[in-house]
Amino acid sequence: MKIINTDVRGWKHEQGQYITGEGLILSKKQVKEQCEYSAVPTTLVNIDERLGLDVALQVLRATSTGIERLLVTDDEKQVLSVLDPRSKFTPDDEFHSLIENIKNKGYEDVKIANTGGSIRATFETPTNDTDSVLGDIFRRRVVVERMAQGGVYCTAALLRLACTNGMLVADAQYRDLFRKEVNEEKVISNFQAVSQLNTTEYFQKMFSKDGKWFEASVADYMGMRQTLINICGKEIADSYFPTAPIFEHYSSQNIQVDKIARPVQAKLPAGVTYFDTFNILTNGIKRAEDITLKEEIEVGRWARPSYLKQLREADIAFHGRPKFPEAVIQRLKGDAA
């Protein structure tokens, strides 16, 4: 891989393609990344695509501060990533040296995956007696990733062995983004924290109230469904998040669920626990062909501690709820044989 400099003012939008002054073709996703870095609305890219314009490029040219950087293949024929100007790109040898240092600390069970300019190292931590929740066995992991856009990301993950779906832990104490220089001590502290994590207590603290697993509201169910649509498309979301039980239940009460505002949806039960709904989402995203770290974080936000705390403390009493057969829930979570 190589890093080359490019001037946005030399980019063109011709025949539906974005082309740099060096003749490299940029994907729609890569142009959107450049928009994000330059604080330009990414919706302009969609407008260009739909109407055959180059509004996004006009705004990017006006806001560009000079030379941007691209990560490209060795032959300089393909763009792997648009680099974030706020972040340093970590060379292969530096990243692999970091991984070796972690292994030397006793964390030797690791798998390496390369995707474009990204390198992801997934470390397995030893299991213990607390790794069973509602009959599900979880494996604790730490993920260290050299990001294609620059920087190194470190986060905890919990792998649900029943269907091998993984969820990133949204708790801030288990994750770090190093934009410039990696702090190895902080990375190792993540390993130590995850190794000591009591999975049973963690999930009960996050997803239960007064000893009971609290329910997902219609707003949460539909919101997670939309997240899956954004990542995998509507067809896959339809199979993992069926809406018929919810719509039929409320239509019998003359309530059109899809027509009411989200604050009202938030007061209606979906008929599934929040924990199960989140597991359905993390099972569904396995269908994505190439999920990005940004998309994984978007999924993880549904389990961020601050939001779950709001749900636990909400003084809402549910009366009457849609019915999802237990066998259906188990299948959607990936448990069915």
C-alpha positions as a Markdown table, in Angstrom:
| # | Residue | x | y | z |
|---|---|---|---|---|
| 1 | Met | 0.0 | 0.0 | 0.0 |
| 2 | Lys | 1.0 | 3.6 | -0.6 |
| 3 | Ile | -0.1 | 7.0 | 0.4 |
| 4 | Ile | -0.4 | 9.6 | -2.3 |
| 5 | Asn | -1.4 | 13.3 | -2.2 |
| 6 | Thr | -4.3 | 14.6 | -4.2 |
| 7 | Asp | -5.9 | 18.0 | -4.7 |
| 8 | Val | -9.7 | 18.0 | -4.4 |
| 9 | Arg | -9.8 | 20.9 | -6.8 |
| 10 | Gly | -8.7 | 18.5 | -9.5 |
| 11 | Trp | -11.4 | 15.9 | -8.9 |
| 12 | Lys | -14.2 | 15.4 | -11.5 |
| 13 | His | -17.6 | 13.8 | -11.6 |
| 14 | Glu | -18.1 | 12.3 | -15.0 |
| 15 | Gln | -20.6 | 9.6 | -16.2 |
| 16 | Gly | -21.6 | 8.8 | -12.6 |
| 17 | Gln | -18.0 | 8.4 | -11.4 |
| 18 | Tyr | -15.8 | 10.5 | -9.2 |
| 19 | Ile | -12.3 | 10.7 | -10.6 |
| 20 | Thr | -9.2 | 12.3 | -9.0 |
| 21 | Gly | -6.7 | 14.4 | -10.9 |
| 22 | Glu | -4.5 | 11.4 | -10.9 |
| 23 | Gly | -7.1 | 9.3 | -12.8 |
| 24 | Leu | -8.1 | 7.3 | -9.8 |
| 25 | Ile | -11.8 | 6.3 | -9.4 |
| 26 | Leu | -13.4 | 7.0 | -6.0 |
| 27 | Ser | -16.4 | 5.1 | -4.7 |
| 28 | Lys | -19.5 | 6.9 | -3.5 |
| 29 | Lys | -18.6 | 5.9 | 0.0 |
| 30 | Gln | -15.1 | 7.3 | -0.2 |
| 31 | Val | -16.4 | 10.7 | -1.5 |
| 32 | Lys | -18.9 | 10.7 | 1.4 |
| 33 | Glu | -15.9 | 10.1 | 3.8 |
| 34 | Gln | -14.2 | 13.1 | 2.3 |
| 35 | Cys | -17.4 | 15.1 | 2.8 |
| 36 | Glu | -17.5 | 14.1 | 6.5 |
| 37 | Tyr | -13.8 | 15.1 | 7.0 |
| 38 | Ser | -14.6 | 18.5 | 5.4 |
| 39 | Ala | -17.9 | 19.1 | 7.3 |
| 40 | Val | -19.8 | 18.9 | 4.0 |
| 41 | Pro | -23.3 | 17.3 | 4.0 |
| 42 | Thr | -23.0 | 13.8 | 2.6 |
| 43 | Thr | -26.6 | 14.1 | 1.2 |
| 44 | Leu | -25.0 | 16.2 | -1.6 |
| 45 | Val | -23.4 | 13.0 | -3.0 |
| 46 | Asn | -26.9 | 11.4 | -3.2 |
| 47 | Ile | -28.2 | 14.5 | -5.0 |
| 48 | Asp | -25.3 | 14.3 | -7.5 |
| 49 | Glu | -26.0 | 10.7 | -8.1 |
| 50 | Arg | -29.7 | 11.2 | -8.6 |
| 51 | Leu | -29.5 | 14.3 | -10.8 |
| 52 | Gly | -26.1 | 13.9 | -12.5 |
| 53 | Leu | -24.7 | 17.1 | -10.9 |
| 54 | Asp | -21.4 | 17.8 | -9.1 |
| 55 | Val | -22.6 | 19.9 | -6.2 |
| 56 | Ala | -20.7 | 17.8 | -3.7 |
| 57 | Leu | -17.4 | 18.4 | -5.5 |
| 58 | Gln | -18.1 | 22.2 | -5.9 |
| 59 | Val | -18.6 | 22.5 | -2.1 |
| 60 | Leu | -15.6 | 20.2 | -1.4 |
| 61 | Arg | -13.4 | 22.4 | -3.7 |
| 62 | Ala | -14.5 | 25.5 | -1.9 |
| 63 | Thr | -13.8 | 24.1 | 1.6 |
| 64 | Ser | -10.6 | 22.2 | 0.8 |
| 65 | Thr | -7.6 | 23.5 | 2.7 |
| 66 | Gly | -5.1 | 22.0 | 0.3 |
| 67 | Ile | -3.7 | 18.5 | -0.3 |
| 68 | Glu | -5.6 | 15.5 | 0.8 |
| 69 | Arg | -4.2 | 12.0 | 1.2 |
| 70 | Leu | -5.4 | 8.7 | -0.3 |
| 71 | Leu | -4.4 | 5.2 | 0.6 |
| 72 | Val | -3.9 | 3.2 | -2.6 |
| 73 | Thr | -2.6 | -0.2 | -3.8 |
| 74 | Asp | 1.1 | -0.6 | -4.5 |
| 75 | Asp | 0.4 | -0.2 | -8.2 |
| 76 | Glu | -1.5 | 3.0 | -7.5 |
| 77 | Lys | -4.5 | 1.8 | -9.5 |
| 78 | Gln | -7.1 | 1.5 | -6.7 |
| 79 | Val | -8.1 | 3.7 | -3.8 |
| 80 | Leu | -8.4 | 1.8 | -0.6 |
| 81 | Ser | -9.4 | 4.7 | 1.6 |
| 82 | Val | -9.5 | 8.5 | 1.9 |
| 83 | Leu | -7.4 | 9.3 | 4.9 |
| 84 | Asp | -8.8 | 11.3 | 7.8 |
| 85 | Pro | -6.7 | 14.5 | 8.2 |
| 86 | Arg | -7.1 | 14.3 | 11.9 |
| 87 | Ser | -5.5 | 10.8 | 12.1 |
| 88 | Lys | -2.1 | 9.3 | 11.4 |
| 89 | Phe | -2.1 | 6.2 | 9.3 |
| 90 | Thr | -0.2 | 3.4 | 11.1 |
| 91 | Pro | 2.1 | 1.4 | 8.8 |
| 92 | Asp | 1.9 | -2.4 | 8.7 |
| 93 | Asp | 5.1 | -3.0 | 10.6 |
| 94 | Glu | 4.1 | -0.6 | 13.5 |
| 95 | Phe | 0.7 | -2.3 | 13.9 |
| 96 | His | 2.1 | -5.8 | 13.8 |
| 97 | Ser | 4.7 | -4.7 | 16.4 |
| 98 | Leu | 1.9 | -3.5 | 18.6 |
| 99 | Ile | 0.1 | -6.9 | 18.2 |
| 100 | Glu | 3.3 | -8.8 | 19.1 |
| 101 | Asn | 3.8 | -6.7 | 22.2 |
| 102 | Ile | 0.2 | -7.5 | 23.3 |
| 103 | Lys | 0.9 | -11.2 | 22.6 |
| 104 | Asn | 4.0 | -11.0 | 24.8 |
| 105 | Lys | 1.8 | -9.8 | 27.7 |
| 106 | Gly | 0.1 | -13.2 | 27.7 |
| 107 | Tyr | -2.7 | -12.6 | 25.2 |
| 108 | Glu | -1.7 | -15.0 | 22.5 |
| 109 | Asp | -5.1 | -16.3 | 21.2 |
| 110 | Val | -5.5 | -13.9 | 18.3 |
| 111 | Lys | -6.8 | -13.9 | 14.8 |
| 112 | Ile | -5.8 | -11.4 | 12.1 |
| 113 | Ala | -8.0 | -10.3 | 9.3 |
| 114 | Asn | -7.1 | -7.9 | 6.5 |
| 115 | Thr | -9.8 | -6.0 | 4.7 |
| 116 | Gly | -8.6 | -3.4 | 2.2 |
| 117 | Gly | -6.4 | -1.0 | 4.2 |
| 118 | Ser | -7.8 | -2.2 | 7.6 |
| 119 | Ile | -6.1 | -4.9 | 9.7 |
| 120 | Arg | -8.2 | -6.3 | 12.6 |
| 121 | Ala | -6.7 | -8.3 | 15.4 |
| 122 | Thr | -9.3 | -10.2 | 17.5 |
| 123 | Phe | -8.0 | -11.5 | 20.8 |
| 124 | Glu | -10.0 | -14.1 | 22.8 |
| 125 | Thr | -9.8 | -13.9 | 26.5 |
| 126 | Pro | -10.2 | -16.9 | 28.8 |
| 127 | Thr | -13.8 | -17.9 | 29.7 |
| 128 | Asn | -15.0 | -18.1 | 33.3 |
| 129 | Asp | -18.1 | -19.1 | 35.3 |
| 130 | Thr | -19.8 | -15.7 | 34.7 |
| 131 | Asp | -19.9 | -16.0 | 30.9 |
| 132 | Ser | -23.5 | -17.5 | 30.9 |
| 133 | Val | -26.5 | -15.3 | 30.5 |
| 134 | Leu | -30.0 | -16.7 | 30.2 |
| 135 | Gly | -28.5 | -20.0 | 29.1 |
| 136 | Asp | -26.4 | -18.2 | 26.4 |
| 137 | Ile | -22.6 | -18.6 | 26.6 |
| 138 | Phe | -20.6 | -15.5 | 25.8 |
| 139 | Arg | -16.9 | -15.3 | 24.9 |
| 140 | Arg | -15.1 | -12.1 | 25.8 |
| 141 | Arg | -12.9 | -10.5 | 23.2 |
| 142 | Val | -10.7 | -7.5 | 22.6 |
| 143 | Val | -10.5 | -6.1 | 19.1 |
| 144 | Val | -7.6 | -3.9 | 18.0 |
| 145 | Glu | -7.9 | -2.5 | 14.5 |
| 146 | Arg | -5.7 | -0.4 | 12.3 |
| 147 | Met | -8.3 | 1.7 | 10.6 |
| 148 | Ala | -8.0 | 2.3 | 6.8 |
| 149 | Gln | -8.8 | 6.0 | 7.3 |
| 150 | Gly | -6.1 | 6.3 | 9.9 |
| 151 | Gly | -5.8 | 5.7 | 13.7 |
| 152 | Val | -6.0 | 2.6 | 15.8 |
| 153 | Tyr | -9.3 | 1.5 | 17.5 |
| 154 | Cys | -9.4 | -0.8 | 20.5 |
| 155 | Thr | -12.7 | -2.1 | 22.0 |
| 156 | Ala | -14.2 | -4.9 | 23.9 |
| 157 | Ala | -16.6 | -7.3 | 22.2 |
| 158 | Leu | -18.8 | -10.1 | 23.5 |
| 159 | Leu | -19.3 | -13.1 | 21.2 |
| 160 | Arg | -22.6 | -14.9 | 21.7 |
| 161 | Leu | -21.6 | -18.5 | 21.0 |
| 162 | Ala | -25.2 | -19.8 | 20.3 |
| 163 | Cys | -25.1 | -18.1 | 16.9 |
| 164 | Thr | -21.6 | -16.6 | 16.9 |
| 165 | Asn | -22.9 | -13.0 | 16.7 |
| 166 | Gly | -20.7 | -10.4 | 18.3 |
| 167 | Met | -21.6 | -7.2 | 19.9 |
| 168 | Leu | -19.2 | -4.3 | 20.6 |
| 169 | Val | -19.3 | -3.2 | 24.2 |
| 170 | Ala | -20.6 | 0.4 | 24.1 |
| 171 | Asp | -19.2 | 1.3 | 27.6 |
| 172 | Ala | -16.6 | 4.0 | 27.2 |
| 173 | Gln | -14.3 | 2.3 | 29.7 |
| 174 | Tyr | -13.7 | -0.6 | 27.3 |
| 175 | Arg | -12.8 | 1.3 | 24.2 |
| 176 | Asp | -10.2 | 3.9 | 22.9 |
| 177 | Leu | -9.5 | 5.6 | 19.6 |
| 178 | Phe | -5.9 | 6.6 | 19.1 |
| 179 | Arg | -5.8 | 9.1 | 16.2 |
| 180 | Lys | -2.1 | 9.8 | 16.4 |
| 181 | Glu | 0.1 | 7.6 | 18.6 |
| 182 | Val | -1.1 | 4.4 | 20.2 |
| 183 | Asn | -0.8 | 4.3 | 24.0 |
| 184 | Glu | 0.1 | 0.6 | 24.6 |
| 185 | Glu | -0.6 | 0.9 | 28.4 |
| 186 | Lys | -4.2 | 1.9 | 27.7 |
| 187 | Val | -4.6 | -0.9 | 25.2 |
| 188 | Ile | -3.4 | -3.4 | 27.8 |
| 189 | Ser | -5.7 | -1.9 | 30.4 |
| 190 | Asn | -8.6 | -2.8 | 28.1 |
| 191 | Phe | -7.5 | -6.4 | 28.1 |
| 192 | Gln | -7.2 | -6.4 | 31.9 |
| 193 | Ala | -10.6 | -4.9 | 32.3 |
| 194 | Val | -12.3 | -7.3 | 29.9 |
| 195 | Ser | -10.5 | -10.3 | 31.5 |
| 196 | Gln | -12.1 | -9.2 | 34.9 |
| 197 | Leu | -15.5 | -8.5 | 33.4 |
| 198 | Asn | -18.4 | -10.4 | 35.0 |
| 199 | Thr | -20.6 | -11.0 | 31.9 |
| 200 | Thr | -23.6 | -12.0 | 33.9 |
| 201 | Glu | -23.5 | -9.0 | 36.2 |
| 202 | Tyr | -22.7 | -6.7 | 33.2 |
| 203 | Phe | -25.8 | -7.8 | 31.2 |
| 204 | Gln | -28.1 | -7.8 | 34.2 |
| 205 | Lys | -27.0 | -4.3 | 35.1 |
| 206 | Met | -27.5 | -3.1 | 31.6 |
| 207 | Phe | -30.7 | -4.8 | 30.4 |
| 208 | Ser | -32.7 | -5.6 | 33.6 |
| 209 | Lys | -34.7 | -3.6 | 36.1 |
| 210 | Asp | -35.9 | -4.8 | 39.5 |
| 211 | Gly | -34.7 | -8.3 | 38.6 |
| 212 | Lys | -36.6 | -8.5 | 35.3 |
| 213 | Trp | -35.4 | -8.0 | 31.7 |
| 214 | Phe | -37.1 | -4.9 | 30.5 |
| 215 | Glu | -39.0 | -4.7 | 27.3 |
| 216 | Ala | -38.1 | -3.0 | 24.1 |
| 217 | Ser | -40.5 | -0.3 | 23.1 |
| 218 | Val | -41.9 | -0.1 | 19.5 |
| 219 | Ala | -39.6 | 2.9 | 19.0 |
| 220 | Asp | -36.5 | 0.8 | 19.9 |
| 221 | Tyr | -37.7 | -2.2 | 17.9 |
| 222 | Met | -38.3 | -0.1 | 14.8 |
| 223 | Gly | -35.1 | 1.9 | 15.4 |
| 224 | Met | -33.0 | -1.3 | 15.4 |
| 225 | Arg | -34.8 | -2.5 | 12.4 |
| 226 | Gln | -33.9 | 0.7 | 10.6 |
| 227 | Thr | -30.3 | 0.3 | 11.6 |
| 228 | Leu | -30.3 | -3.2 | 10.0 |
| 229 | Ile | -31.9 | -1.7 | 6.9 |
| 230 | Asn | -29.2 | 0.9 | 6.7 |
| 231 | Ile | -26.5 | -1.8 | 6.9 |
| 232 | Cys | -28.0 | -4.8 | 5.1 |
| 233 | Gly | -31.0 | -3.6 | 3.2 |
| 234 | Lys | -34.8 | -3.9 | 3.7 |
| 235 | Glu | -35.1 | -7.5 | 2.6 |
| 236 | Ile | -32.8 | -8.8 | 5.4 |
| 237 | Ala | -34.3 | -6.4 | 7.9 |
| 238 | Asp | -37.8 | -7.8 | 7.1 |
| 239 | Ser | -36.6 | -11.3 | 7.9 |
| 240 | Tyr | -35.1 | -10.4 | 11.2 |
| 241 | Phe | -37.5 | -7.7 | 12.4 |
| 242 | Pro | -41.0 | -8.8 | 11.3 |
| 243 | Thr | -43.5 | -6.0 | 12.0 |
| 244 | Ala | -46.8 | -8.0 | 11.6 |
| 245 | Pro | -47.2 | -9.0 | 15.3 |
| 246 | Ile | -46.8 | -5.4 | 16.3 |
| 247 | Phe | -48.9 | -3.8 | 13.6 |
| 248 | Glu | -51.7 | -6.3 | 14.0 |
| 249 | His | -51.8 | -6.0 | 17.8 |
| 250 | Tyr | -52.1 | -2.2 | 17.7 |
| 251 | Ser | -54.3 | -1.9 | 14.6 |
| 252 | Ser | -56.9 | -3.9 | 16.6 |
| 253 | Gln | -56.9 | -0.9 | 19.0 |
| 254 | Asn | -57.2 | 1.5 | 16.0 |
| 255 | Ile | -53.5 | 2.6 | 16.4 |
| 256 | Gln | -51.4 | 2.9 | 13.3 |
| 257 | Val | -48.0 | 2.4 | 14.7 |
| 258 | Asp | -46.1 | 3.6 | 11.7 |
| 259 | Lys | -48.1 | 6.8 | 11.6 |
| 260 | Ile | -47.4 | 8.0 | 15.2 |
| 261 | Ala | -44.5 | 10.0 | 16.5 |
| 262 | Arg | -41.4 | 8.3 | 18.0 |
| 263 | Pro | -42.1 | 9.7 | 21.6 |
| 264 | Val | -45.5 | 7.9 | 21.4 |
| 265 | Gln | -43.9 | 4.7 | 20.0 |
| 266 | Ala | -41.5 | 4.8 | 23.0 |
| 267 | Lys | -44.5 | 4.3 | 25.3 |
| 268 | Leu | -45.7 | 1.2 | 23.5 |
| 269 | Pro | -44.2 | -2.3 | 24.2 |
| 270 | Ala | -42.9 | -4.3 | 21.2 |
| 271 | Gly | -43.5 | -7.7 | 22.9 |
| 272 | Val | -39.8 | -8.6 | 23.0 |
| 273 | Thr | -37.2 | -7.9 | 25.7 |
| 274 | Tyr | -34.7 | -5.3 | 24.9 |
| 275 | Phe | -31.9 | -7.8 | 25.4 |
| 276 | Asp | -33.4 | -10.2 | 22.8 |
| 277 | Thr | -34.1 | -7.3 | 20.4 |
| 278 | Phe | -30.5 | -6.3 | 20.5 |
| 279 | Asn | -29.4 | -9.9 | 20.0 |
| 280 | Ile | -31.6 | -10.1 | 16.9 |
| 281 | Leu | -29.8 | -7.0 | 15.6 |
| 282 | Thr | -26.3 | -8.3 | 16.2 |
| 283 | Asn | -27.3 | -11.6 | 14.6 |
| 284 | Gly | -28.8 | -9.8 | 11.6 |
| 285 | Ile | -25.7 | -7.8 | 10.8 |
| 286 | Lys | -23.8 | -11.0 | 10.2 |
| 287 | Arg | -25.5 | -10.9 | 6.8 |
| 288 | Ala | -23.6 | -7.7 | 5.8 |
| 289 | Glu | -21.1 | -8.3 | 3.1 |
| 290 | Asp | -18.6 | -5.8 | 4.5 |
| 291 | Ile | -19.5 | -4.1 | 7.8 |
| 292 | Thr | -17.4 | -1.1 | 8.6 |
| 293 | Leu | -16.3 | -0.1 | 12.1 |
| 294 | Lys | -18.5 | 2.9 | 11.9 |
| 295 | Glu | -21.5 | 0.7 | 11.2 |
| 296 | Glu | -20.5 | -1.6 | 14.1 |
| 297 | Ile | -20.4 | 1.4 | 16.4 |
| 298 | Glu | -23.8 | 2.4 | 15.2 |
| 299 | Val | -25.1 | -1.0 | 16.2 |
| 300 | Gly | -23.3 | -0.7 | 19.6 |
| 301 | Arg | -25.0 | 2.6 | 20.3 |
| 302 | Trp | -28.2 | 0.7 | 21.0 |
| 303 | Ala | -26.5 | -0.7 | 24.0 |
| 304 | Arg | -24.7 | 2.4 | 25.3 |
| 305 | Pro | -25.0 | 2.6 | 29.1 |
| 306 | Ser | -26.4 | 6.2 | 29.1 |
| 307 | Tyr | -29.3 | 5.2 | 26.9 |
| 308 | Leu | -30.1 | 2.0 | 28.8 |
| 309 | Lys | -30.0 | 3.9 | 32.0 |
| 310 | Gln | -32.7 | 6.2 | 30.7 |
| 311 | Leu | -34.8 | 3.2 | 29.8 |
| 312 | Arg | -34.4 | 1.6 | 33.2 |
| 313 | Glu | -35.3 | 4.8 | 34.9 |
| 314 | Ala | -38.3 | 5.6 | 32.7 |
| 315 | Asp | -41.6 | 5.4 | 34.6 |
| 316 | Ile | -43.6 | 3.7 | 31.9 |
| 317 | Ala | -46.0 | 0.8 | 32.7 |
| 318 | Phe | -46.9 | -1.4 | 29.7 |
| 319 | His | -50.4 | -2.9 | 29.5 |
| 320 | Gly | -51.1 | -5.3 | 26.7 |
| 321 | Arg | -48.4 | -6.2 | 24.3 |
| 322 | Pro | -47.8 | -7.9 | 20.9 |
| 323 | Lys | -47.0 | -11.6 | 21.0 |
| 324 | Phe | -43.9 | -13.1 | 19.5 |
| 325 | Pro | -43.7 | -16.9 | 20.0 |
| 326 | Glu | -40.6 | -17.8 | 21.9 |
| 327 | Ala | -39.5 | -20.1 | 19.1 |
| 328 | Val | -39.6 | -17.2 | 16.7 |
| 329 | Ile | -37.5 | -15.1 | 19.0 |
| 330 | Gln | -35.0 | -17.9 | 19.3 |
| 331 | Arg | -34.8 | -18.3 | 15.6 |
| 332 | Leu | -34.3 | -14.6 | 15.0 |
| 333 | Lys | -31.5 | -14.5 | 17.5 |
| 334 | Gly | -29.9 | -17.4 | 15.7 |
| 335 | Asp | -30.6 | -20.1 | 18.2 |
| 336 | Ala | -32.9 | -22.4 | 16.3 |
| 337 | Ala | -31.4 | -25.7 | 15.1 |
